[in-house]
Amino acid sequence: MGKVKITFFGPLTQTTGENNTDIEALNLKEAINTLTVKYGEPFKSRVYDEKGRLRKFVNIYINGKDIRFLNSLDTELNEGDGISIIPAVGGG
């Protein structure tokens, strides 16, 4: 289990009350579960849909790499990894 740095962007900074945090997790799913415990239902509902899947408009990067090109939620984490959670912003 490694210590990783999570950085929040957009409305997630309002939900969490901070721009970043450090946690320990084996994989991305465990990291998000830890964040859900820490920040509660408002965080969970911004990241997961009603069926417990990642919302399509939430982009997550590990060390700058999109998790869609890695192993998604099963991506293993290493000590010092940086995770960015970025909700897509729309408008028009």
C-alpha positions in Angstrom: 0.0 0.0 0.0 1.4 3.3 -1.0 0.7 6.9 -0.1 -0.7 8.8 -3.0 -1.6 12.5 -3.6 -5.1 13.2 -4.8 -5.8 16.6 -6.5 -9.3 17.8 -6.9 -10.5 20.2 -9.6 -13.7 22.2 -10.3 -16.7 21.6 -8.1 -15.0 18.8 -6.3 -12.9 21.4 -4.4 -16.1 22.8 -3.0 -17.4 19.3 -2.1 -14.2 18.3 -0.4 -13.3 21.8 1.0 -9.7 21.3 -0.2 -7.6 21.1 -3.4 -5.7 18.0 -2.5 -5.2 15.3 0.1 -2.9 12.4 0.8 -4.2 8.9 1.4 -3.0 5.3 1.3 -4.5 2.8 -1.2 -3.6 -0.3 -3.2 -5.6 0.6 -6.3 -7.8 3.4 -7.6 -11.0 1.8 -6.4 -9.8 1.6 -2.9 -8.6 5.2 -3.1 -12.0 6.4 -4.2 -13.7 4.4 -1.5 -11.4 6.0 1.1 -12.3 9.4 -0.3 -16.0 8.6 -0.1 -15.6 7.7 3.6 -13.7 10.9 4.2 -16.0 13.3 2.3 -19.3 11.5 2.4 -22.3 11.1 0.1 -21.8 14.5 -1.7 -18.4 13.3 -3.0 -19.7 9.8 -3.9 -22.6 11.2 -5.9 -20.3 13.5 -7.9 -18.0 10.6 -8.8 -20.3 7.6 -9.0 -23.7 7.2 -10.8 -26.8 5.5 -9.3 -25.5 2.1 -10.4 -22.1 2.6 -8.7 -20.2 3.2 -11.9 -17.8 6.1 -12.5 -19.7 9.0 -14.0 -18.9 9.5 -17.7 -18.0 13.1 -17.2 -15.5 12.5 -14.4 -11.9 12.3 -15.8 -9.3 10.6 -13.6 -5.6 10.6 -14.3 -2.8 8.8 -12.6 0.5 10.4 -13.1 -1.0 12.2 -16.1 -2.4 9.1 -17.8 -6.1 8.7 -18.3 -7.4 5.7 -16.4 -9.4 4.6 -19.5 -6.1 3.7 -21.1 -4.8 2.0 -17.9 -6.8 -0.6 -15.9 -9.6 1.8 -14.9 -10.6 1.4 -11.2 -8.4 -1.7 -10.9 -5.2 0.3 -11.7 -2.7 -0.4 -9.0 -1.1 2.5 -7.2 2.5 3.0 -6.1 4.0 5.2 -3.4 4.1 8.8 -4.6 1.6 8.4 -7.4 -0.4 11.5 -8.3 -4.1 11.2 -9.0 -6.1 14.0 -10.5 -9.9 13.9 -10.4 -11.4 16.3 -12.9 -15.1 16.7 -13.5 -15.8 17.8 -17.1 -17.2 21.3 -17.4 -20.0 22.0 -19.9 -21.8 25.1 -21.0 -22.9 26.8 -24.0 
